[in-house]
């Protein structure tokens, strides 16, 4: 992961965190970066100073979700919703 990807509201995952974390702020500190984020499951605040090795272990969600899904699957899911009886 690149430092430029650590923008506010980005979701990061990796072995360093016990849960997915929403980035609140990322502050460069020389070759390291201070990451302050909020856990999505517990709302616990995580405050870590990460070096380049640790940063490489993280995975980030895309800034905008791609809308490249299979339209046939969407149509089938929509049809399934119509078949439900209340």
C-alpha positions in Angstrom: 0.0 0.0 0.0 1.2 3.5 -0.8 1.1 6.4 1.6 -1.0 8.3 -0.9 -3.8 5.7 -0.5 -4.2 6.5 3.2 -6.8 9.2 2.8 -9.6 10.0 5.4 -12.5 7.5 5.2 -10.4 4.9 3.4 -10.9 1.4 4.9 -7.7 -0.6 5.6 -7.2 -4.2 6.5 -4.2 -6.3 7.4 -2.5 -8.4 10.1 -1.7 -5.3 12.1 -5.3 -4.5 12.9 -7.8 -6.9 14.6 -10.6 -5.5 12.4 -11.2 -3.3 9.4 -10.2 0.3 10.2 -11.6 3.5 8.7 -8.8 6.1 8.4 -9.4 9.3 10.3 -6.0 10.9 9.7 -2.6 9.8 8.3 0.4 12.0 9.3 3.8 11.5 7.6 6.7 11.2 10.1 9.9 10.9 8.1 9.9 7.4 6.6 7.1 6.3 8.8 3.4 7.4 9.0 1.2 7.9 12.0 -2.2 6.3 11.3 -5.3 7.2 13.4 -8.3 5.2 12.6 -11.6 3.9 13.9 -12.4 0.2 14.0 -15.6 -0.7 12.0 -16.7 -3.4 14.4 -15.9 -2.0 17.8 -15.6 1.8 17.1 -12.3 1.6 19.0 -9.7 4.1 18.0 -6.4 2.7 16.7 -3.3 4.9 16.8 -0.2 3.4 15.3 3.1 4.5 13.8 3.8 2.3 10.8 7.1 1.8 8.9 7.3 0.9 5.2 7.3 -2.8 5.9 4.1 -2.6 8.0 2.5 -0.3 5.4 3.2 -2.9 2.7 1.1 -5.5 4.7 -2.0 -3.3 4.6 -4.7 -3.5 2.0 -7.1 -0.6 1.2 -10.5 -0.4 -0.2 -10.8 1.6 -3.5 -11.8 5.2 -3.1 -14.8 4.6 -5.4 -16.4 1.2 -5.6 -16.2 -0.2 -9.1 -19.6 -0.8 -10.8 -18.3 -3.6 -13.0 -20.6 -6.3 -11.7 -22.2 -9.0 -13.9 -25.6 -7.6 -15.1 -27.0 -11.1 -15.5 -26.5 -11.8 -11.8 -28.1 -8.5 -10.9 -31.1 -9.4 -13.0 -31.4 -12.8 -11.3 -31.2 -11.2 -7.9 -33.9 -8.7 -8.8 -36.1 -11.5 -10.1 -35.6 -13.4 -6.9 -36.8 -10.5 -4.9 -40.0 -10.4 -7.0 -40.7 -14.1 -6.3 -40.8 -13.7 -2.6 -44.2 -14.0 -1.0 -45.0 -12.1 2.2 
